[in-house]
Amino acid sequence: MKSFIRSIFVNSLSIFLLAQYVPALKISGGLITVIAGGIALSLLFMLVKPILNIISLPLNLVTMGLFSFLTNAIIFYLLTVFVPGISISAFLFNGYSFAGFIIPKIFFNTLFAFILIALLQSVIVTFISWLMKK
């Protein structure tokens, strides 16, 4: 029970942080929606992700694990279906430049927005879990 509550907290925090910094993720409804999204995301990762991993095992073996980002994107699609206050849409990244390094403007369609959100959420959850261990 303690680990499930910790998972809800970490997922809620990651959803909140992603909504602050990534324009593709929009949350309407405030704190209640963030907590409901954390609960739904924890349940989806606990119940649906193992089933998707078993189904996509051959593709994960062929792509050496890179297909797992698509399974996480499917989880986020299901999150937007189950929690109506959370939506992920296409967006335009305006680019970035620093000290001679330039990232050009990039348009992310809806599929790549889901994949980007899944990738960033896994990075944030890993970082928060690392902080909680110390």
C-alpha positions in Angstrom: 0.0 0.0 0.0 2.9 2.3 0.8 4.5 1.8 -2.5 1.2 2.4 -4.3 0.7 5.7 -2.5 4.3 6.7 -3.4 3.6 5.8 -7.0 0.5 8.0 -7.0 2.5 10.9 -5.6 5.4 10.5 -8.0 3.1 10.1 -11.0 1.0 13.1 -9.9 4.1 15.2 -9.5 5.4 14.2 -12.9 2.1 15.0 -14.6 2.1 18.4 -12.9 5.7 19.2 -13.9 5.1 18.1 -17.5 2.0 20.3 -17.7 4.1 23.2 -16.6 6.9 22.8 -19.2 5.4 20.9 -22.2 2.7 22.8 -24.1 1.3 19.5 -25.5 -0.1 18.4 -22.1 -3.1 20.4 -20.9 -4.8 19.9 -17.5 -8.2 21.4 -16.8 -9.6 21.0 -13.4 -6.7 21.8 -11.1 -5.3 19.7 -8.3 -8.2 17.2 -8.3 -7.5 16.3 -12.0 -3.7 16.0 -11.3 -4.4 13.6 -8.4 -6.9 11.6 -10.4 -4.4 11.5 -13.3 -1.8 10.2 -10.9 -4.1 7.5 -9.6 -5.2 6.5 -13.1 -1.6 6.5 -14.3 -0.4 4.3 -11.4 -3.3 1.9 -12.0 -2.5 1.8 -15.8 1.2 1.2 -15.2 0.3 -1.6 -12.6 -2.4 -3.3 -14.6 -2.2 -2.6 -18.3 1.6 -2.1 -18.9 2.5 -5.8 -18.0 -0.1 -7.0 -20.5 1.2 -4.6 -23.2 4.8 -5.6 -22.5 3.9 -9.3 -23.0 2.0 -8.6 -26.2 4.9 -6.4 -27.6 7.7 -8.7 -26.4 8.8 -9.7 -30.0 8.9 -6.0 -31.1 10.8 -5.1 -27.9 13.4 -7.8 -28.7 13.8 -6.7 -32.3 14.1 -3.0 -31.4 16.3 -3.7 -28.3 13.7 -2.1 -26.0 12.9 1.0 -27.9 9.4 -0.1 -28.5 8.7 0.3 -24.8 8.3 4.1 -25.4 5.4 3.3 -27.6 3.8 1.1 -24.9 4.2 4.1 -22.6 2.6 6.3 -25.2 -0.4 3.9 -25.4 -0.6 4.1 -21.6 -0.8 7.9 -21.9 -3.4 7.7 -24.6 -5.5 5.5 -22.2 -4.9 8.1 -19.5 -6.4 10.8 -21.7 -9.4 8.5 -22.3 -10.0 7.7 -18.7 -9.3 11.2 -17.2 -11.2 13.7 -19.3 -9.4 16.7 -17.7 -6.1 15.7 -19.2 -5.4 16.1 -22.9 -2.3 15.8 -25.1 -2.3 17.5 -28.5 0.1 18.5 -31.3 2.4 21.4 -30.7 5.2 23.4 -32.2 8.6 23.6 -30.5 10.0 27.0 -31.3 13.6 25.9 -31.2 16.4 26.7 -28.8 19.9 28.0 -29.1 22.7 28.3 -26.5 26.4 28.9 -27.0 26.4 28.0 -30.7 24.2 24.9 -30.4 20.9 25.3 -32.2 17.8 23.1 -32.1 15.5 24.2 -35.0 11.8 24.6 -34.9 10.1 21.2 -34.8 6.4 20.4 -35.2 5.3 17.4 -33.0 2.1 15.8 -34.3 -0.1 14.0 -31.8 1.6 10.6 -32.0 5.1 12.2 -31.4 3.6 14.4 -28.6 2.4 11.2 -26.8 5.9 9.6 -27.3 7.6 12.8 -26.0 5.4 13.0 -23.0 6.0 9.3 -22.2 9.8 9.8 -22.6 9.9 12.9 -20.4 7.6 11.3 -17.8 9.9 8.3 -17.5 12.9 10.6 -17.0 11.1 12.6 -14.4 9.9 9.5 -12.5 13.3 8.0 -12.6 14.8 11.3 -11.2 12.2 11.6 -8.5 12.7 8.0 -7.5 16.4 8.5 -7.3 15.9 11.6 -5.1 13.6 9.6 -2.8 16.2 6.8 -2.3 18.8 9.3 -1.0 
